[in-house]
Amino acid sequence: MVELRTAANGYAWITTPSRRERLWLGLLLTFRYGFWRWGTYVPPITDEAIYPDFIRGKKRILAGWDNWVGYDLLANDPESDQFLRAFYERHVGNAAKAV
């Protein structure tokens, strides 16, 4: 199950416990929307991991994993927030409403 939340920074935060769903979202960002991956993978030492960010122009979406929410995508600025909310509605929100 993929959820759209608002993080403590006030920006969009997409979470899913499913590795498969996270891979699907990442493929959409990369191949449909032209995002690149940038950064270093930090493996989980205790209960969280940091993945390379998704970058396109001035948009930056942070990626990670922790043992509380699973995989997550977090908007880093207002432009990324607007994009991520629209992305969720287009690819996840409509599917959830249809069920």
N, C-alpha and C positions, 0 to 999 in steps of 0.2 A: 504494500500500500504506500503510495506516494502522497505526501502531505505538504501543503504550503503553509508556512508559519511566518511570523514576524519575529526576528531575532532581537536581542537586547539593543543592538545598534539601530533598530527601527527599519531595517531593510529586509527584503524577502529572503526566506530561508526554506529551501526545499529539502525534505528529509525522506529517506526510505530505508528500511532494514534489509531490503533485497539487493543483493549484488547485481542480479540480472537487470532489475529496473534502473539501477544507477548506471550500468554499462549502456543501456538503451538511451538514457538521457545524455550521457557523454557523447555517444555517437551522433545524436541529433545536433548537439552544440557544435561538434567538430565538422561534420560533413554537410549538414543542411545550413548552418549559420556561419561557418567559416572561422570558428574559434581555434586558436592554437593553445597548446599546453606549454606553460612556462613555470619553472621553479624546480625545487628539489623535493623528492619523496622522502618523508620522515616516517620511518616504520613505527608501529605502535610499541612503545616501551612499557607503558602501563595500560591506559585505557583509551588512547586516541592516536590517530595517524593523520598526517598532513600530506595531501596529494598536490601535484602541480596545478597552478591556477589555470582557468580558461581565460584567454585574452583575445580581444578583438577591438582594435582601435583604442578608444578610451575606456571601454568596458572591461571590467575584471570581476570574475566570479571565482570565489575561493572554494576549494574542494577539500573534503576531509572525511574522516570516519571516527566514531567513538562508540563505546559499548552501550550508550544510553539511547541514542536515536538511530544509530546505524550510519549510513552514508549521507553526506549532506553537500548542498551547493548553497553558498551564501553570497549575496550581492555585496559589493564593496563600496558602492557609491550610488547616488540617486539615479544616474543613467542605467546602471546595471540592475538596480532595483526595479525600475519600470520594465526593462527587458525581461527579467526573470519572472515577474508576475504575469506578463503577457505570454511568455513561453509556457508557463504552467497551465494557464487557461487554455491555450491552444492545443497542447499535447497531452495534458493529464486531466484538467478540470472538466472538459467536455465529456471525456470517457467516463469519469466518475459519476457525472450527472445522468448519463444514459443507463447506468446500472440500476 
